[in-house]
């Protein structure tokens, strides 16, 4: 195998991002093992049709995992065709069965079925990553379901929510991603030949008791794959686009969580932060810094994944007639890099969530400063119920709120409750005690605790279901 070192360019996905398991799935060795698995399945069914012998099939099966990368590369330099180089390499290893490898097939009969198997394996790994992240989120959702915290709209203080309910928003989006992944059916090309008509197999099977349709069904059954009902030379590239759409959706959910983490880790909020190692360096110039580097990395990788569906869209839309080769080069990188990036994103997010730090002093500080404003909506409704004019009271409360806001900017405590309990136009309708009681109730988080726990129950029930088709 070629010796790649850090003295030449290496993709960060070769060593920095993604798990060893995901890199293995998208490795050249694994690709060739899958090609050979498809060839063995095809030969096995051809033996049932009487076209080849069982001894030939057994010979192929015996050498199925004997990948010889160096020999394949030597042959490819002359042949300029990676699959044919592997056919020749495999055939050289099989003295009995080598002559029947790839019988009746075109390259994409092998490559596209193998690619479908590989995509399915990669989706199963992504599924496991989402499930692990969801379980990490649920730990904090349950623990913090009642922890009241300020909610923000337009990045401005709004009304209270709870830490658990905020985390539940992220968990729900990942649950939706998981459901989308589970609903997606990975299909292979099947065995339909050079333009999708299965003409080569019709000729090959002439005089036997087996039809091309039956042959395809039996081979795909051995591979555990469903075949697309019609194809060109390749399976529909809409499937790649569908896969990338799922991965981009996961990246969007991850970006939302990570972006909020970056915002909340700022000392101006201080309400949550990612774990920070005892010897971790936040900045080369400013030793005091605690930068949210993992959340920033998640956002960076998610941004990259979001750009990739356009490539697969073009592959689907711009392939002319029964097939052009202009998708081949970019598919060598867009599929593995999308999966490796999402794999890394889920891994980093799980570490962030598992080690999540809740900034309780900052939560209390922000509630004390901004919490009183959240009582203005229930106060307005109570005043109207008592007989006041809604528009007039809205202006009274707005005026008092602006005065209170100005006081906060100078470092003073929030005087809003005191201002409203001394306004004659408010006291005409409600007593000071009633105003204070209503304003205090306004700091309530409503149904957030119950809804947080209910979502955890829903997620747990979904995760306990039987594994989906992506895990076969």
Legacy VTK file of the C-alpha trace (Angstrom):
# vtk DataFile Version 3.0
C-alpha trace
ASCII
DATASET POLYDATA
POINTS 472 float
0.000 0.000 0.000
1.263 3.514 -0.761
2.921 5.087 2.298
1.152 8.366 2.969
2.862 10.593 5.506
2.315 14.070 6.892
5.047 15.327 4.566
2.412 15.442 1.816
-1.203 16.586 1.753
-3.605 14.357 3.660
-7.275 15.077 3.956
-8.188 15.995 7.548
-10.780 13.247 7.248
-7.944 10.742 6.841
-6.675 11.336 10.367
-8.276 14.263 12.199
-12.058 14.063 11.766
-14.321 11.044 11.989
-14.064 7.716 13.785
-11.922 4.755 12.812
-15.145 2.812 12.171
-16.428 5.353 9.653
-13.037 5.635 7.971
-12.978 1.846 7.626
-16.376 1.846 5.916
-15.131 4.336 3.318
-11.703 2.741 2.887
-10.439 1.291 -0.379
-9.993 -2.105 1.244
-13.607 -2.213 2.400
-14.839 -1.059 -1.003
-13.029 -3.958 -2.643
-14.303 -6.420 -0.058
-17.822 -5.290 -0.948
-17.122 -5.608 -4.672
-15.974 -9.165 -4.078
-19.027 -9.869 -1.941
-21.221 -8.795 -4.871
-19.225 -10.933 -7.318
-19.575 -13.975 -5.045
-23.335 -13.429 -4.674
-23.696 -13.111 -8.457
-21.628 -16.243 -9.125
-23.600 -18.189 -6.499
-26.870 -17.544 -8.312
-25.273 -18.231 -11.680
-24.253 -21.618 -10.274
-27.909 -22.261 -9.418
-28.729 -21.498 -13.057
-26.083 -24.017 -14.161
-23.807 -21.411 -15.750
-20.824 -21.932 -13.450
-19.737 -24.696 -11.095
-19.939 -24.808 -7.307
-16.163 -25.364 -7.227
-15.639 -22.084 -9.047
-17.911 -20.258 -6.590
-16.139 -21.834 -3.607
-12.809 -20.686 -5.000
-14.113 -17.103 -5.232
-15.513 -17.338 -1.719
-12.215 -18.651 -0.326
-10.322 -15.597 -1.631
-13.064 -13.043 -1.023
-11.160 -11.135 1.671
-7.657 -11.495 0.243
-7.324 -7.892 -0.921
-4.006 -7.232 -2.696
-3.868 -3.458 -2.987
-0.373 -3.285 -4.470
-1.194 -5.685 -7.301
-4.482 -3.912 -8.038
-2.694 -0.566 -8.256
-0.052 -2.046 -10.544
-2.757 -3.324 -12.892
-4.748 -0.090 -12.727
-1.771 1.933 -13.932
-1.986 -0.033 -17.188
-5.756 -0.589 -17.423
-6.888 2.879 -16.246
-9.955 1.194 -14.724
-10.074 0.493 -10.996
-12.809 -2.153 -11.075
-11.240 -4.103 -13.942
-7.924 -3.972 -12.095
-9.656 -5.584 -9.120
-11.275 -8.195 -11.387
-7.836 -9.156 -12.715
-6.305 -9.156 -9.215
-9.084 -11.357 -7.887
-8.892 -13.672 -10.887
-5.142 -14.163 -10.409
-5.830 -15.373 -6.868
-8.523 -17.855 -7.949
-7.051 -20.626 -10.100
-10.396 -22.422 -10.366
-12.959 -19.624 -10.335
-11.053 -16.662 -11.704
-12.395 -17.054 -15.212
-16.059 -16.518 -14.257
-15.736 -13.335 -12.180
-17.997 -10.502 -13.427
-19.837 -12.808 -15.860
-22.541 -10.837 -17.702
-22.060 -7.762 -15.507
-21.215 -4.150 -16.213
-19.085 -2.171 -13.766
-21.986 -0.336 -12.159
-23.816 -3.598 -11.443
-20.996 -4.234 -8.994
-20.073 -0.728 -7.869
-23.561 0.647 -7.273
-24.755 -2.367 -5.297
-21.565 -2.244 -3.226
-22.048 1.496 -2.736
-25.585 0.940 -1.484
-24.257 -1.577 1.032
-21.634 0.922 2.143
-24.130 3.764 2.479
-26.353 1.543 4.582
-23.466 0.641 6.892
-22.546 4.317 7.239
-26.148 5.314 7.987
-26.294 2.673 10.711
-23.209 4.231 12.322
-24.763 7.692 12.084
-27.962 6.325 13.614
-26.013 4.977 16.578
-24.353 8.382 16.975
-27.690 10.204 17.064
-29.075 7.721 19.601
-26.037 8.219 21.847
-26.391 12.008 21.625
-30.103 11.820 22.414
-29.428 9.764 25.529
-26.827 12.298 26.677
-29.310 15.125 26.102
-32.053 13.319 28.005
-29.885 13.089 31.119
-29.726 16.889 31.291
-33.314 17.424 30.151
-34.577 15.336 33.056
-32.152 16.859 35.562
-32.834 20.454 34.514
-36.546 20.224 33.611
-37.411 22.579 36.503
-34.377 24.883 36.322
-35.898 28.238 35.367
-33.815 30.378 33.034
-34.467 33.425 30.889
-35.516 32.713 27.321
-34.419 35.056 24.565
-36.112 36.074 21.337
-34.194 38.272 18.884
-31.301 37.668 21.351
-33.235 39.896 23.778
-34.642 38.793 27.158
-38.195 37.493 26.666
-39.942 35.229 29.201
-38.678 32.385 31.387
-38.200 28.845 30.160
-36.216 26.031 31.750
-32.783 24.670 30.936
-34.376 21.280 30.331
-36.936 22.687 27.931
-34.272 24.540 25.956
-32.317 21.290 25.615
-35.536 19.528 24.657
-35.756 21.705 21.539
-32.436 20.310 20.320
-33.400 16.757 21.248
-36.656 17.008 19.320
-34.841 18.098 16.165
-32.432 15.173 16.447
-35.394 12.860 16.991
-36.852 14.179 13.720
-33.500 13.518 12.020
-33.498 9.978 13.373
-37.024 9.369 12.111
-36.078 10.721 8.667
-33.068 8.421 8.577
-35.155 5.417 9.573
-37.779 6.178 6.935
-35.158 6.298 4.178
-34.828 3.094 2.133
-31.394 2.335 0.709
-31.757 0.519 -2.619
-29.144 -0.940 -4.923
-29.071 -0.910 -8.689
-29.748 -4.609 -8.961
-28.369 -6.376 -12.046
-29.565 -4.600 -15.154
-26.464 -4.260 -17.304
-25.011 -1.451 -19.367
-28.133 0.681 -19.928
-30.546 -0.829 -17.404
-32.344 -3.250 -19.753
-30.697 -6.462 -18.425
-30.041 -7.494 -22.035
-26.687 -9.096 -21.206
-28.291 -11.293 -18.559
-31.111 -12.277 -20.914
-28.497 -13.540 -23.384
-26.490 -15.240 -20.629
-29.501 -17.013 -19.136
-31.006 -18.102 -22.456
-31.628 -21.836 -22.338
-31.718 -21.992 -18.539
-34.746 -22.107 -16.245
-33.878 -18.730 -14.732
-35.001 -15.290 -15.938
-32.977 -12.099 -15.463
-35.606 -10.910 -12.983
-35.287 -14.093 -10.931
-31.505 -13.916 -11.032
-31.577 -10.322 -9.785
-34.027 -11.187 -7.010
-31.866 -14.046 -5.750
-28.616 -12.082 -5.833
-30.131 -9.090 -4.068
-31.626 -11.411 -1.464
-28.115 -12.672 -0.713
-26.909 -9.085 -0.371
-29.857 -8.115 1.821
-30.694 -5.237 -0.506
-33.786 -4.102 -2.350
-33.234 -3.322 -6.042
-34.548 -0.217 -7.731
-37.303 -1.262 -10.167
-35.757 0.611 -13.109
-32.297 2.099 -13.641
-29.976 3.387 -16.305
-26.370 2.188 -16.152
-26.393 3.435 -12.547
-28.876 3.538 -9.735
-30.782 6.804 -9.634
-28.481 9.483 -8.268
-31.528 10.899 -6.506
-30.660 8.377 -3.789
-27.332 10.082 -3.132
-29.162 13.389 -2.943
-31.622 11.889 -0.454
-28.769 10.618 1.699
-27.027 13.997 1.651
-30.295 15.742 2.515
-30.551 13.576 5.641
-26.941 14.290 6.596
-27.401 18.010 5.959
-30.506 17.933 8.166
-28.482 16.392 10.995
-25.818 19.050 10.442
-28.483 21.780 10.710
-29.687 20.421 14.054
-26.111 20.205 15.265
-25.291 23.728 14.106
-28.281 25.146 16.000
-27.226 23.460 19.239
-23.556 24.381 18.840
-24.306 27.992 17.873
-26.492 28.444 20.950
-23.760 26.885 23.091
-21.241 29.384 21.738
-23.604 32.237 22.554
-24.478 30.997 26.043
-20.818 30.317 26.892
-20.061 34.019 26.458
-19.654 35.633 29.917
-22.382 38.090 28.884
-24.777 35.115 29.204
-22.691 32.571 31.083
-25.564 30.110 31.396
-23.979 27.058 29.748
-20.509 26.056 28.635
-18.777 23.127 27.011
-16.235 21.163 29.070
-12.799 22.770 29.367
-9.758 20.599 30.131
-7.534 21.359 33.127
-4.533 21.922 30.837
-6.495 23.193 27.833
-5.231 26.387 26.194
-7.970 28.793 25.156
-5.785 31.305 23.312
-2.097 31.602 22.459
-2.180 35.342 23.197
-4.781 35.580 25.974
-4.275 32.866 28.603
-7.557 33.684 30.374
-9.708 32.708 27.376
-12.137 29.749 27.520
-13.063 29.565 23.860
-15.873 27.167 22.803
-13.608 25.395 20.329
-15.621 22.178 20.074
-18.885 23.986 19.395
-17.101 26.163 16.841
-15.680 23.070 15.156
-19.179 21.556 14.991
-20.480 24.701 13.291
-17.569 24.697 10.855
-18.071 21.078 9.821
-21.855 21.509 9.665
-21.414 24.436 7.306
-19.340 22.201 5.029
-21.918 19.398 5.080
-24.638 21.911 4.191
-22.780 22.710 0.958
-22.603 19.112 -0.274
-26.212 18.327 -1.288
-25.787 20.728 -4.205
-23.096 18.440 -5.643
-25.352 15.385 -5.472
-28.254 17.415 -6.886
-26.092 18.229 -9.893
-25.063 14.597 -10.259
-28.727 13.594 -10.433
-29.870 16.433 -12.656
-26.971 16.645 -15.101
-26.356 12.983 -15.925
-27.377 12.777 -19.574
-29.466 9.993 -21.042
-28.441 6.555 -19.750
-25.251 7.697 -18.025
-22.329 10.106 -18.133
-19.198 9.795 -16.030
-19.156 13.356 -14.666
-20.388 12.218 -11.247
-17.645 9.643 -10.683
-14.771 11.798 -9.443
-16.777 13.920 -7.009
-18.643 10.897 -5.576
-15.262 9.560 -4.414
-15.075 12.459 -1.970
-18.563 13.901 -1.394
-20.084 10.735 0.091
-17.257 9.727 2.447
-16.545 13.291 3.570
-20.204 13.988 4.304
-20.441 10.876 6.450
-17.104 11.481 8.182
-18.021 15.092 8.932
-21.381 14.109 10.435
-19.684 11.312 12.364
-17.272 13.853 13.870
-20.070 16.345 14.535
-22.103 13.808 16.508
-19.051 12.653 18.449
-18.071 16.192 19.448
-21.613 17.170 20.351
-21.975 14.112 22.551
-18.776 15.076 24.404
-20.051 18.640 24.797
-23.449 17.538 26.112
-22.016 14.842 28.393
-19.668 17.341 30.029
-22.085 20.266 29.898
-21.596 22.884 32.626
-24.645 24.806 33.841
-23.820 28.360 34.945
-26.233 28.618 37.867
-24.950 31.963 39.252
-25.319 33.501 35.777
-28.807 32.035 35.428
-29.842 33.589 38.754
-28.243 36.910 37.816
-30.009 37.108 34.463
-33.345 36.155 36.007
-32.969 38.870 38.638
-32.138 41.483 36.021
-34.582 40.566 33.278
-37.169 38.333 34.936
-39.455 41.167 36.078
-40.121 42.123 32.462
-41.748 38.742 31.887
-44.520 39.676 34.331
-45.792 42.491 32.118
-47.847 40.255 29.802
-49.932 38.592 32.578
-50.257 42.008 34.254
-51.652 43.522 31.050
-54.202 40.724 30.770
-55.218 41.112 34.427
-55.707 44.873 34.005
-57.942 44.365 30.971
-59.966 41.738 32.834
-60.426 44.295 35.642
-61.905 46.754 33.123
-58.926 48.792 31.909
-58.328 49.799 28.282
-55.822 47.418 26.752
-54.034 49.985 24.555
-53.790 52.524 27.347
-52.356 49.974 29.789
-49.900 48.721 27.175
-48.505 52.257 26.929
-48.302 52.607 30.719
-46.395 49.325 31.053
-44.169 50.147 28.083
-43.254 53.509 29.603
-42.394 51.912 32.948
-40.417 49.162 31.191
-38.300 51.669 29.263
-37.527 53.511 32.492
-36.543 50.241 34.136
-34.418 49.270 31.141
-32.527 52.556 31.348
-31.860 51.922 35.037
-30.435 48.468 34.283
-28.003 49.952 31.774
-26.452 52.029 34.552
-25.940 48.967 36.740
-28.954 49.471 39.005
-31.346 46.718 40.028
-34.475 46.301 37.958
-37.044 48.773 39.405
-39.972 47.674 37.207
-42.144 46.144 39.948
-41.723 49.211 42.162
-42.550 51.516 39.260
-45.758 49.672 38.397
-46.974 49.417 42.000
-46.792 53.199 42.331
-48.530 54.178 39.072
-52.010 55.592 39.782
-53.340 54.441 36.388
-52.408 50.869 37.378
-53.560 51.121 41.007
-56.955 52.330 39.809
-57.626 48.750 38.761
-55.375 46.540 40.900
-53.842 46.779 44.365
-50.048 46.915 44.830
-50.132 43.442 46.403
-52.018 42.034 43.425
-49.586 43.661 40.987
-46.615 42.163 42.842
-48.270 38.731 42.915
-49.035 38.808 39.192
-45.524 39.993 38.343
-44.042 37.163 40.426
-46.214 34.618 38.641
-44.923 35.997 35.346
-41.536 34.496 36.180
-43.116 31.045 35.878
-41.978 28.696 33.065
-45.455 27.413 32.326
-45.658 23.840 31.020
-41.963 23.638 30.164
-41.075 21.049 32.867
-43.927 18.716 31.938
-43.300 19.028 28.197
-39.579 18.348 28.712
-40.251 15.119 30.570
-42.920 14.054 28.079
-40.443 14.432 25.218
-37.917 12.242 27.040
-40.581 9.558 27.384
-41.321 9.821 23.674
-37.655 9.610 22.682
-37.009 6.668 24.983
-39.949 4.774 23.502
-38.666 5.416 19.971
-35.109 4.323 20.799
-36.405 1.075 22.271
-38.023 0.089 18.990
-36.512 -2.682 16.904
-33.537 -1.636 14.738
-34.568 -0.162 11.412
-33.656 -1.247 7.879
-30.443 0.787 7.966
-29.034 -1.661 10.527
-29.643 -4.915 8.684
LINES 1 473
472 0 1 2 3 4 5 6 7 8 9 10 11 12 13 14 15 16 17 18 19 20 21 22 23 24 25 26 27 28 29 30 31 32 33 34 35 36 37 38 39 40 41 42 43 44 45 46 47 48 49 50 51 52 53 54 55 56 57 58 59 60 61 62 63 64 65 66 67 68 69 70 71 72 73 74 75 76 77 78 79 80 81 82 83 84 85 86 87 88 89 90 91 92 93 94 95 96 97 98 99 100 101 102 103 104 105 106 107 108 109 110 111 112 113 114 115 116 117 118 119 120 121 122 123 124 125 126 127 128 129 130 131 132 133 134 135 136 137 138 139 140 141 142 143 144 145 146 147 148 149 150 151 152 153 154 155 156 157 158 159 160 161 162 163 164 165 166 167 168 169 170 171 172 173 174 175 176 177 178 179 180 181 182 183 184 185 186 187 188 189 190 191 192 193 194 195 196 197 198 199 200 201 202 203 204 205 206 207 208 209 210 211 212 213 214 215 216 217 218 219 220 221 222 223 224 225 226 227 228 229 230 231 232 233 234 235 236 237 238 239 240 241 242 243 244 245 246 247 248 249 250 251 252 253 254 255 256 257 258 259 260 261 262 263 264 265 266 267 268 269 270 271 272 273 274 275 276 277 278 279 280 281 282 283 284 285 286 287 288 289 290 291 292 293 294 295 296 297 298 299 300 301 302 303 304 305 306 307 308 309 310 311 312 313 314 315 316 317 318 319 320 321 322 323 324 325 326 327 328 329 330 331 332 333 334 335 336 337 338 339 340 341 342 343 344 345 346 347 348 349 350 351 352 353 354 355 356 357 358 359 360 361 362 363 364 365 366 367 368 369 370 371 372 373 374 375 376 377 378 379 380 381 382 383 384 385 386 387 388 389 390 391 392 393 394 395 396 397 398 399 400 401 402 403 404 405 406 407 408 409 410 411 412 413 414 415 416 417 418 419 420 421 422 423 424 425 426 427 428 429 430 431 432 433 434 435 436 437 438 439 440 441 442 443 444 445 446 447 448 449 450 451 452 453 454 455 456 457 458 459 460 461 462 463 464 465 466 467 468 469 470 471
